[in-house]
Amino acid sequence: MRFIRCVCLVCGLCLVIAACSSSPNQVAPSATTPPGIYPETTQTSPTPEATPLSLGASLLKSLPKCDGILVLDNPVKFDWPNIDERLQELSDALWGYYSCPGPQAEVAAFYRNQMPKPPNNMDETNWVERAEGSVGVYYNGASTWIYLWVVPQPEDAQKSYVIVAESLDPVQGQCRLDRPLFTSDLIEWVTKWSLE
C-alpha cells in the first residue's frame, strides 16, 4: 500500500512538472509577468501619463479665449511705461503669453467685454488705453488679481499679444487700482451718504 502511494505521488509530481515545463511561454492569466522573463509573451504597454499643462495653458483655462488663440512657450517682451517696475512687483505672479489674430483694439475690446461675464466673473478695477496698447486689472473676489496687457505684435499689426499675470497681491504703481466694493465698504459708503 505504501508503495502504491509513493508511485501515485511520483506520477502526480511528474505530471505537474511536465505540464509546467512543456509550455514555458504561457503564463496564467491572473499572473503578472515581470518584463524580460518570458520575452515571447506579449505585454501590454503601460497607460501613457497625461502631459502636464504648461503654465500658460493652465492660466488660459480661467480666461476668455479669442478665436485662434495660441499659447506661447516663451515670454514676450513688450514696450510699456515703467514695465521693469511692474515686472519686479509681479515677480511672484504666474505669467501666460498668448497670440491672438486681430488688431490690438479689437482684441482688447474682446477681453474687456468678456472678463466680467460668466464663467470668468472678474471685476474690472482698472482699464488703461495707451499708444502702446491696453492694460486691464481684474479682481475675482477670492484674492486673485489678473493683469492683462493687449499689445500689437511688432511684425504684424493684424495680430496681438495678450500677456497675463495672475497675482495674489495688487500692484502699487501709477495705475488706479480700485478694489471692488465689499459689503463692509458698501455699508460704510451708504451710512456716510445718508448722514450728509
Summary of the structure (lengths in Angstrom):
residues: 196
radius of gyration: 32.7
end to end distance: 116.8
largest distance: 116.8
contacts: 463
relative contact order: 0.13
helix: 30%
strand: 24%
